[in-house]
Amino acid sequence: MSPLSGKRILLGVGGGIAAYKTPELARRLRDAGATVRVVMTRAATAFITPLTLQTTSANPVHTELLDPAAEAGMGHIELARWADVVLIAPATADLMARLTMGMANDLLTTLCLATPAPLCLAPAMNHVMWAAPATIANRDLLLSRGVRLFGPAEGKQACGEVGVGRMEEPSDLVQALEVLFTPQRFAGRQVLVTAGPTREAIDPVRFLSNRSSGKMGYAIASAAAAMGAQVTLVTGPTALPTPRGVTRIEVVSAQEMQDAVLKRIETCEIFIACAAVADYRPIATAPHKIKKKGESPMTLVLERTEDILATVNALPHRPFTVGFAAETEQLEANALDKLHRKGVDMVAANWVGGDIGFESDDNALQVYWMGGQRDLPRAQKPELAYSLLEIVAERFQAKDTQVSTDSRTHKI
């Protein structure tokens, strides 16, 4: 379950071109299970209509300070009491300045003064405005008061210039809010995650691979970071953005993935092998593109790749290990076989094919460990990742406690 499930998020929209991103932000927040109510400044309505945000948030949009229909005309008090968090996106230079001065000359700034909820800003402005001494002073003062700033990011801006000042993308803002409401179950822990497919070269233009999108592994890396872990993600080829707060290591082949994992495994406390690593690769890679030769069939001679999970699990001081099993038949039998044969701490098994598993936004998991199991019903992969990591945290703590107990007993 997403940490945002059931949360009440007040989304403030300032008057900047980045306001075009807020409908997508509202939709993503709702997908995470949050209830969203929107407050727009008058300037914001010049960039995007209230009707658009009413549709994507599924709630009426508020624009006026004195609303006769809201709590005897004091809508700012009603909204201020309702919110679990206030997120202003985009937060313009003008809005930041008015918040710094404690001004209350519209609905949004007034409710920011009246709410006990955390206040978060996603700044968006021209890079020169962001670097201006007045903006820097306002930023530092807001931070000193406990206001959280998400971004801004660096890149091309609406004016055509390049620099720091772009509003963070909606997916990044959702992740930032998830951290705000996530118990830090992995605070200070080193977590290593593998994700995506590998590609085993046949010649310079062809390769053997599989249908893994990497979405499940990336969701796990993102959730682990939100839960306080220092996460390294070793990923095969994907088109996915790097999760917030995650160190990304890109590889292509199974051998490269193993090398990257073993290089970092000594400092790792939890290893989650979610990648769909090729079991076989061509025994030799052709130096040039292989040409068709009439109607003759082509034969590829394959050899086994290294078993990364088994290699890690065989280390003398191995981390807590979680393997994945993607199956098209006998899910439980194959998962239990993997659990016992490789001696890992946990196996998360899932069906693949049809509209679930590979290339899908949804998944369902059956999680097994020695002496126990738990079923995680079908859900979107980010939500499923949190549920899986809650089990990982439980089992990791239980094992850590047992190791400490055994150590004390041995000393006695």
C-alpha positions as a Python dict, from the first residue, in 0.01 Angstrom:
ca = {
    (1, 'M'): (0, 0, 0),
    (2, 'S'): (132, 343, -91),
    (3, 'P'): (216, 572, 202),
    (4, 'L'): (-17, 826, 40),
    (5, 'S'): (-319, 597, 58),
    (6, 'G'): (-594, 777, 251),
    (7, 'K'): (-393, 1099, 285),
    (8, 'R'): (-554, 1437, 224),
    (9, 'I'): (-337, 1650, -1),
    (10, 'L'): (-405, 2015, -63),
    (11, 'L'): (-248, 2102, -398),
    (12, 'G'): (-175, 2472, -441),
    (13, 'V'): (-112, 2600, -792),
    (14, 'G'): (86, 2918, -854),
    (15, 'G'): (88, 3132, -1166),
    (16, 'G'): (368, 2985, -1377),
    (17, 'I'): (390, 2794, -1702),
    (18, 'A'): (477, 2480, -1504),
    (19, 'A'): (112, 2474, -1398),
    (20, 'Y'): (53, 2262, -1707),
    (21, 'K'): (205, 1970, -1513),
    (22, 'T'): (-41, 1988, -1225),
    (23, 'P'): (-325, 1785, -1382),
    (24, 'E'): (-83, 1495, -1420),
    (25, 'L'): (35, 1550, -1062),
    (26, 'A'): (-323, 1541, -932),
    (27, 'R'): (-390, 1221, -1125),
    (28, 'R'): (-77, 1051, -993),
    (29, 'L'): (-159, 1149, -636),
    (30, 'R'): (-505, 997, -674),
    (31, 'D'): (-353, 682, -826),
    (32, 'A'): (-145, 654, -507),
    (33, 'G'): (-466, 654, -304),
    (34, 'A'): (-468, 1017, -189),
    (35, 'T'): (-764, 1255, -180),
    (36, 'V'): (-672, 1578, -361),
    (37, 'R'): (-825, 1922, -327),
    (38, 'V'): (-691, 2209, -536),
    (39, 'V'): (-644, 2578, -459),
    (40, 'M'): (-539, 2807, -745),
    (41, 'T'): (-411, 3162, -739),
    (42, 'R'): (-574, 3405, -979),
    (43, 'A'): (-257, 3405, -1192),
    (44, 'A'): (-265, 3026, -1213),
    (45, 'T'): (-605, 3037, -1385),
    (46, 'A'): (-440, 3222, -1673),
    (47, 'F'): (-228, 2916, -1745),
    (48, 'I'): (-474, 2633, -1679),
    (49, 'T'): (-848, 2622, -1616),
    (50, 'P'): (-1004, 2524, -1284),
    (51, 'L'): (-1226, 2280, -1475),
    (52, 'T'): (-922, 2078, -1585),
    (53, 'L'): (-801, 2040, -1228),
    (54, 'Q'): (-1152, 1971, -1103),
    (55, 'T'): (-1167, 1680, -1346),
    (56, 'T'): (-828, 1534, -1259),
    (57, 'S'): (-864, 1585, -882),
    (58, 'A'): (-1232, 1475, -872),
    (59, 'N'): (-1306, 1765, -635),
    (60, 'P'): (-1418, 2126, -675),
    (61, 'V'): (-1133, 2373, -726),
    (62, 'H'): (-1104, 2669, -488),
    (63, 'T'): (-993, 3012, -604),
    (64, 'E'): (-1160, 3269, -378),
    (65, 'L'): (-1057, 3373, -30),
    (66, 'L'): (-1409, 3448, 92),
    (67, 'D'): (-1633, 3166, -25),
    (68, 'P'): (-1992, 3199, 107),
    (69, 'A'): (-2045, 2824, 54),
    (70, 'A'): (-1755, 2721, 276),
    (71, 'E'): (-1784, 2732, 654),
    (72, 'A'): (-1956, 3067, 694),
    (73, 'G'): (-1734, 3224, 432),
    (74, 'M'): (-1403, 3111, 585),
    (75, 'G'): (-1287, 2858, 327),
    (76, 'H'): (-923, 2903, 423),
    (77, 'I'): (-993, 2768, 773),
    (78, 'E'): (-1190, 2473, 642),
    (79, 'L'): (-918, 2376, 395),
    (80, 'A'): (-638, 2440, 645),
    (81, 'R'): (-798, 2199, 894),
    (82, 'W'): (-866, 1937, 627),
    (83, 'A'): (-517, 1895, 484),
    (84, 'D'): (-258, 1636, 592),
    (85, 'V'): (-3, 1820, 377),
    (86, 'V'): (3, 2129, 157),
    (87, 'L'): (200, 2103, -166),
    (88, 'I'): (238, 2413, -383),
    (89, 'A'): (336, 2323, -738),
    (90, 'P'): (446, 2536, -906),
    (91, 'A'): (573, 2772, -636),
    (92, 'T'): (670, 3091, -817),
    (93, 'A'): (922, 3349, -698),
    (94, 'D'): (629, 3578, -612),
    (95, 'L'): (457, 3310, -403),
    (96, 'M'): (778, 3231, -216),
    (97, 'A'): (828, 3600, -141),
    (98, 'R'): (471, 3642, -15),
    (99, 'L'): (500, 3331, 205),
    (100, 'T'): (825, 3462, 349),
    (101, 'M'): (656, 3789, 446),
    (102, 'G'): (357, 3610, 596),
    (103, 'M'): (118, 3778, 358),
    (104, 'A'): (-243, 3658, 336),
    (105, 'N'): (-381, 3839, 34),
    (106, 'D'): (-537, 3541, -144),
    (107, 'L'): (-680, 3200, -51),
    (108, 'L'): (-359, 3004, -98),
    (109, 'T'): (-128, 3223, 112),
    (110, 'T'): (-395, 3262, 378),
    (111, 'L'): (-448, 2892, 429),
    (112, 'C'): (-70, 2841, 442),
    (113, 'L'): (-69, 3062, 751),
    (114, 'A'): (-372, 2886, 897),
    (115, 'T'): (-273, 2523, 851),
    (116, 'P'): (-85, 2305, 1101),
    (117, 'A'): (-1, 2063, 816),
    (118, 'P'): (349, 2038, 665),
    (119, 'L'): (408, 2289, 385),
    (120, 'C'): (598, 2173, 77),
    (121, 'L'): (700, 2384, -224),
    (122, 'A'): (799, 2278, -574),
    (123, 'P'): (974, 2594, -702),
    (124, 'A'): (950, 2684, -1071),
    (125, 'M'): (1096, 2997, -1226),
    (126, 'N'): (1362, 3127, -1464),
    (127, 'H'): (1711, 3021, -1356),
    (128, 'V'): (1823, 3382, -1310),
    (129, 'M'): (1525, 3447, -1081),
    (130, 'W'): (1611, 3134, -880),
    (131, 'A'): (1970, 3255, -838),
    (132, 'A'): (1870, 3612, -745),
    (133, 'P'): (1984, 3718, -394),
    (134, 'A'): (1626, 3796, -290),
    (135, 'T'): (1504, 3449, -390),
    (136, 'I'): (1800, 3283, -218),
    (137, 'A'): (1723, 3476, 102),
    (138, 'N'): (1355, 3380, 80),
    (139, 'R'): (1443, 3017, 21),
    (140, 'D'): (1675, 3003, 321),
    (141, 'L'): (1420, 3170, 548),
    (142, 'L'): (1144, 2931, 440),
    (143, 'L'): (1373, 2633, 503),
    (144, 'S'): (1460, 2766, 847),
    (145, 'R'): (1087, 2770, 928),
    (146, 'G'): (1050, 2404, 840),
    (147, 'V'): (909, 2446, 488),
    (148, 'R'): (1021, 2162, 260),
    (149, 'L'): (1146, 2236, -91),
    (150, 'F'): (1127, 1975, -366),
    (151, 'G'): (1360, 2090, -640),
    (152, 'P'): (1389, 2280, -858),
    (153, 'A'): (1541, 2066, -1130),
    (154, 'E'): (1789, 2166, -1397),
    (155, 'G'): (1710, 2169, -1768),
    (156, 'K'): (1560, 2360, -2058),
    (157, 'Q'): (1307, 2620, -1952),
    (158, 'A'): (999, 2768, -2121),
    (159, 'C'): (1196, 3080, -2212),
    (160, 'G'): (1441, 2865, -2406),
    (161, 'E'): (1725, 2911, -2158),
    (162, 'V'): (1887, 2628, -1963),
    (163, 'G'): (1952, 2619, -1591),
    (164, 'V'): (1817, 2538, -1247),
    (165, 'G'): (1453, 2637, -1208),
    (166, 'R'): (1235, 2369, -1370),
    (167, 'M'): (959, 2226, -1155),
    (168, 'E'): (1020, 1866, -1055),
    (169, 'E'): (826, 1612, -1259),
    (170, 'P'): (495, 1484, -1115),
    (171, 'S'): (640, 1137, -1050),
    (172, 'D'): (927, 1289, -849),
    (173, 'L'): (689, 1501, -644),
    (174, 'V'): (476, 1196, -563),
    (175, 'Q'): (789, 1013, -447),
    (176, 'A'): (891, 1311, -234),
    (177, 'L'): (553, 1315, -61),
    (178, 'E'): (569, 940, -8),
    (179, 'V'): (893, 987, 186),
    (180, 'L'): (715, 1239, 407),
    (181, 'F'): (459, 979, 517),
    (182, 'T'): (678, 667, 513),
    (183, 'P'): (808, 503, 831),
    (184, 'Q'): (1185, 483, 797),
    (185, 'R'): (1202, 104, 827),
    (186, 'F'): (1537, 92, 646),
    (187, 'A'): (1697, 407, 788),
    (188, 'G'): (2072, 392, 728),
    (189, 'R'): (2056, 46, 566),
    (190, 'Q'): (2243, -31, 244),
    (191, 'V'): (2010, -192, -12),
    (192, 'L'): (2118, -324, -351),
    (193, 'V'): (1848, -388, -614),
    (194, 'T'): (1878, -537, -962),
    (195, 'A'): (1615, -459, -1224),
    (196, 'G'): (1526, -495, -1589),
    (197, 'P'): (1642, -742, -1853),
    (198, 'T'): (1989, -827, -1973),
    (199, 'R'): (2096, -840, -2336),
    (200, 'E'): (2328, -1114, -2461),
    (201, 'A'): (2491, -1017, -2790),
    (202, 'I'): (2463, -1241, -3096),
    (203, 'D'): (2640, -995, -3325),
    (204, 'P'): (2681, -613, -3324),
    (205, 'V'): (2311, -557, -3406),
    (206, 'R'): (2126, -852, -3250),
    (207, 'F'): (2085, -987, -2900),
    (208, 'L'): (1893, -1233, -2684),
    (209, 'S'): (1674, -1076, -2417),
    (210, 'N'): (1334, -1099, -2247),
    (211, 'R'): (1021, -892, -2193),
    (212, 'S'): (1110, -744, -1853),
    (213, 'S'): (1032, -370, -1838),
    (214, 'G'): (1217, -312, -1511),
    (215, 'K'): (909, -147, -1356),
    (216, 'M'): (893, -379, -1052),
    (217, 'G'): (1261, -340, -968),
    (218, 'Y'): (1249, 37, -1008),
    (219, 'A'): (939, 53, -786),
    (220, 'I'): (1123, -148, -519),
    (221, 'A'): (1426, 80, -540),
    (222, 'S'): (1205, 388, -510),
    (223, 'A'): (1011, 249, -214),
    (224, 'A'): (1330, 140, -33),
    (225, 'A'): (1473, 490, -70),
    (226, 'A'): (1149, 638, 64),
    (227, 'M'): (1180, 403, 363),
    (228, 'G'): (1520, 548, 447),
    (229, 'A'): (1759, 309, 273),
    (230, 'Q'): (2068, 407, 80),
    (231, 'V'): (1980, 235, -246),
    (232, 'T'): (2196, 127, -536),
    (233, 'L'): (2007, 13, -845),
    (234, 'V'): (2193, -207, -1093),
    (235, 'T'): (1978, -199, -1402),
    (236, 'G'): (1971, -359, -1741),
    (237, 'P'): (1853, -157, -2043),
    (238, 'T'): (1525, 28, -1971),
    (239, 'A'): (1364, 360, -2060),
    (240, 'L'): (1265, 430, -1698),
    (241, 'P'): (1378, 742, -1507),
    (242, 'T'): (1603, 700, -1205),
    (243, 'P'): (1398, 695, -883),
    (244, 'R'): (1447, 986, -648),
    (245, 'G'): (1739, 936, -408),
    (246, 'V'): (1868, 622, -583),
    (247, 'T'): (2218, 561, -723),
    (248, 'R'): (2184, 405, -1068),
    (249, 'I'): (2439, 171, -1226),
    (250, 'E'): (2367, 80, -1590),
    (251, 'V'): (2473, -255, -1736),
    (252, 'V'): (2382, -457, -2044),
    (253, 'S'): (2478, -822, -2011),
    (254, 'A'): (2444, -1080, -1734),
    (255, 'Q'): (2821, -1075, -1684),
    (256, 'E'): (2822, -696, -1647),
    (257, 'M'): (2537, -719, -1398),
    (258, 'Q'): (2720, -979, -1191),
    (259, 'D'): (3041, -774, -1193),
    (260, 'A'): (2850, -462, -1081),
    (261, 'V'): (2673, -652, -803),
    (262, 'L'): (2985, -825, -668),
    (263, 'K'): (3176, -496, -671),
    (264, 'R'): (2920, -347, -430),
    (265, 'I'): (2792, -645, -234),
    (266, 'E'): (3036, -619, 60),
    (267, 'T'): (2871, -301, 188),
    (268, 'C'): (2519, -425, 112),
    (269, 'E'): (2289, -543, 392),
    (270, 'I'): (1987, -635, 180),
    (271, 'F'): (2008, -767, -176),
    (272, 'I'): (1689, -781, -385),
    (273, 'A'): (1744, -962, -715),
    (274, 'C'): (1448, -846, -922),
    (275, 'A'): (1623, -840, -1260),
    (276, 'A'): (1527, -1090, -1528),
    (277, 'V'): (1879, -1211, -1597),
    (278, 'A'): (1934, -1424, -1907),
    (279, 'D'): (1998, -1791, -1823),
    (280, 'Y'): (2188, -1846, -2149),
    (281, 'R'): (2408, -1646, -2386),
    (282, 'P'): (2575, -1722, -2721),
    (283, 'I'): (2901, -1903, -2664),
    (284, 'A'): (3059, -1668, -2918),
    (285, 'T'): (2960, -1326, -3048),
    (286, 'A'): (3006, -1266, -3419),
    (287, 'P'): (3233, -965, -3487),
    (288, 'H'): (3015, -852, -3780),
    (289, 'K'): (2646, -864, -3865),
    (290, 'I'): (2547, -1219, -3955),
    (291, 'K'): (2411, -1235, -4311),
    (292, 'K'): (2134, -1460, -4436),
    (293, 'K'): (2260, -1763, -4625),
    (294, 'G'): (1988, -1880, -4856),
    (295, 'E'): (1722, -2093, -4690),
    (296, 'S'): (1960, -2268, -4453),
    (297, 'P'): (1857, -2267, -4085),
    (298, 'M'): (2081, -2088, -3839),
    (299, 'T'): (2212, -2256, -3526),
    (300, 'L'): (2311, -2068, -3212),
    (301, 'V'): (2526, -2248, -2956),
    (302, 'L'): (2443, -2122, -2606),
    (303, 'E'): (2614, -2151, -2269),
    (304, 'R'): (2484, -2091, -1917),
    (305, 'T'): (2531, -1749, -1763),
    (306, 'E'): (2641, -1706, -1404),
    (307, 'D'): (2369, -1733, -1139),
    (308, 'I'): (2404, -1397, -964),
    (309, 'L'): (2167, -1479, -679),
    (310, 'A'): (2337, -1812, -604),
    (311, 'T'): (2680, -1648, -620),
    (312, 'V'): (2579, -1378, -372),
    (313, 'N'): (2411, -1629, -143),
    (314, 'A'): (2726, -1842, -132),
    (315, 'L'): (2941, -1558, 3),
    (316, 'P'): (3078, -1614, 356),
    (317, 'H'): (2924, -1288, 482),
    (318, 'R'): (2623, -1262, 260),
    (319, 'P'): (2348, -1000, 290),
    (320, 'F'): (1980, -1072, 344),
    (321, 'T'): (1881, -1201, 0),
    (322, 'V'): (1549, -1179, -182),
    (323, 'G'): (1502, -1358, -513),
    (324, 'F'): (1226, -1330, -771),
    (325, 'A'): (1062, -1613, -961),
    (326, 'A'): (860, -1527, -1273),
    (327, 'E'): (659, -1834, -1372),
    (328, 'T'): (405, -1950, -1631),
    (329, 'E'): (316, -2273, -1445),
    (330, 'Q'): (345, -2437, -1100),
    (331, 'L'): (417, -2107, -930),
    (332, 'E'): (433, -2232, -572),
    (333, 'A'): (634, -2545, -653),
    (334, 'N'): (891, -2353, -855),
    (335, 'A'): (918, -2076, -596),
    (336, 'L'): (973, -2322, -309),
    (337, 'D'): (1229, -2510, -516),
    (338, 'K'): (1420, -2185, -570),
    (339, 'L'): (1395, -2099, -201),
    (340, 'H'): (1541, -2433, -87),
    (341, 'R'): (1785, -2493, -372),
    (342, 'K'): (1951, -2152, -347),
    (343, 'G'): (1908, -2106, 28),
    (344, 'V'): (1791, -1746, -3),
    (345, 'D'): (1601, -1569, 272),
    (346, 'M'): (1292, -1494, 64),
    (347, 'V'): (1144, -1558, -279),
    (348, 'A'): (881, -1334, -436),
    (349, 'A'): (701, -1528, -709),
    (350, 'N'): (469, -1393, -975),
    (351, 'W'): (280, -1511, -1279),
    (352, 'V'): (385, -1369, -1616),
    (353, 'G'): (185, -1356, -1935),
    (354, 'G'): (-136, -1190, -2043),
    (355, 'D'): (-186, -855, -1872),
    (356, 'I'): (21, -909, -1559),
    (357, 'G'): (392, -927, -1474),
    (358, 'F'): (626, -836, -1759),
    (359, 'E'): (547, -512, -1944),
    (360, 'S'): (247, -446, -1717),
    (361, 'D'): (186, -173, -1460),
    (362, 'D'): (27, -434, -1230),
    (363, 'N'): (160, -739, -1053),
    (364, 'A'): (70, -984, -777),
    (365, 'L'): (319, -1168, -558),
    (366, 'Q'): (332, -1483, -351),
    (367, 'V'): (614, -1438, -100),
    (368, 'Y'): (783, -1739, 59),
    (369, 'W'): (1043, -1785, 332),
    (370, 'M'): (1144, -2079, 545),
    (371, 'G'): (838, -2162, 751),
    (372, 'G'): (606, -1897, 612),
    (373, 'Q'): (441, -1727, 319),
    (374, 'R'): (218, -1433, 238),
    (375, 'D'): (10, -1344, -66),
    (376, 'L'): (12, -989, -199),
    (377, 'P'): (-293, -939, -426),
    (378, 'R'): (-283, -767, -760),
    (379, 'A'): (-196, -399, -739),
    (380, 'Q'): (4, -136, -921),
    (381, 'K'): (374, -207, -892),
    (382, 'P'): (466, 99, -679),
    (383, 'E'): (198, 3, -424),
    (384, 'L'): (305, -362, -435),
    (385, 'A'): (667, -262, -375),
    (386, 'Y'): (581, -105, -38),
    (387, 'S'): (386, -413, 68),
    (388, 'L'): (677, -640, -27),
    (389, 'L'): (930, -424, 156),
    (390, 'E'): (721, -431, 472),
    (391, 'I'): (764, -811, 468),
    (392, 'V'): (1134, -776, 390),
    (393, 'A'): (1171, -540, 688),
    (394, 'E'): (994, -788, 917),
    (395, 'R'): (1203, -1086, 806),
    (396, 'F'): (1528, -885, 806),
    (397, 'Q'): (1463, -767, 1162),
    (398, 'A'): (1374, -1120, 1272),
    (399, 'K'): (1695, -1258, 1122),
    (400, 'D'): (1903, -974, 1266),
    (401, 'T'): (1753, -1039, 1609),
    (402, 'Q'): (1825, -1410, 1580),
    (403, 'V'): (2186, -1348, 1475),
    (404, 'S'): (2235, -1117, 1775),
    (405, 'T'): (2082, -1376, 2009),
    (406, 'D'): (2298, -1656, 1868),
    (407, 'S'): (2607, -1437, 1902),
    (408, 'R'): (2538, -1362, 2270),
    (409, 'T'): (2463, -1730, 2339),
    (410, 'H'): (2791, -1830, 2175),
    (411, 'K'): (2986, -1585, 2390),
    (412, 'I'): (2824, -1719, 2708),
}
